[in-house]
């Protein structure tokens, strides 16, 4: 899961990445201004200290771009350029990874598989 609340003049902004497998979070990080919170064993490609170097203006969103590039390289996923440059992506609320769905709470399971062409 990736989400971003971009920095504004009176708002520091937040960027979050979390990766789960079989419903369990494997690793995650959150960047709030100059504070980085990490969970799990982050692969080098997703090291937030490298992706969001200290002193780089968050308003430029370069760390976010580097993270999306790492996702594209690591998982083979891409986002529509139009959504990145001129609009937004559809959003939806996901269920918690740390608990099963509550009675009557809707949920969906998505599976991404990398296939190699022969």
N, C-alpha and C positions, 0 to 999 in steps of 0.2 A: 504494500500500500504506500502510495506517495501522496502527500498533500502539502500545500504551500499557502501561506497567508503572507503575501509580499510586504516588505517593509515600506512604510510611509513616513513622512516627516515626524509625526507624533506617535508612531506605532513601530516597534522594533521588528516585527515580522517573525514568522516561524516556518521552518521547513522540517518535514518528518519523512523518514523512510523506514518501513518495517517489512521484513521478509518472513513468510511463514511456510511451513511444509506440513501437510497432513493435519492442518488445523492448529499447529503449534508454532508460536513465534520462534524463529531461529536467531534473528538478530535485528537490531533497530538502532536508529539514532535520531535525535531531535536537535535542531540548531535554533537557539533563541538569542538573538543579538550576538554576544561573544561567548555565550555558554553553550557547550555541546554535552548532551547526555547520551550515553551509549549503553546498549544492552546486548548481551550475547557475544559470540565470537565473530566479530566483523571481518570479512575478507579484506585483503589489502585494497581491492578495487573500490570498496565502499568505506574506506577510512575517512571519516568526516574531517579529521585534522588536515588531510591532504586535499579533500574536495572543497573545504571552506577555510582556507588559510587565514590566520589572524591578520587583521589590518586591511583586508580586502573589503571594499564597500558592499554591504549586503544589497543595497538598492540596485546594483548592477546585475544581480542574480547569476553571477558566473558559477558559483558553487552549485546552484540548482542545475545549470546547464551541464556541468561536469558529471553530476549525479545521473542525469537522464542519459548521458552518453555512456556511462558505466553500466546502466541498466540495459541499454541497447546492446552493448558488447557482451555482457554477461548472460543475458537471458534471451536475446534476440527479439526484444519487443521494441516497437516504435510508436510514437504518438503523431497524430496528424499535424503537419507543419502549420496549417491554417489555425488549428486550435491553439497552438503555442504562440503564434505571432499576432493573431487578430481576434481571438475569442477565448473561450474557455472549454474545458471538457465537461461532459456530464458528470454530475456528482451523485452519490448515493451513500446512505448510511450502512455500514457493515455491522455484523454481529461481533460481539467480543470474542477474541481468540482464547480468552482465559475462562470462559464458561460456556455451557451448552445453551442453545436458544431457550428462552422462556416459553411456557405454554402459549400457543397462539401467535408467537413471534415468527414472522416469515424470515426465511433465509435462503440463500443460493450457494451452491458449491461450484467454483470455477476451477478448471484444470487446464494448465498450459503444458504442452508437450513439445519438445524440440524434435523435429524429424529431419533426417538427412536424406536428400534426394540421391538416388542411385544413378 
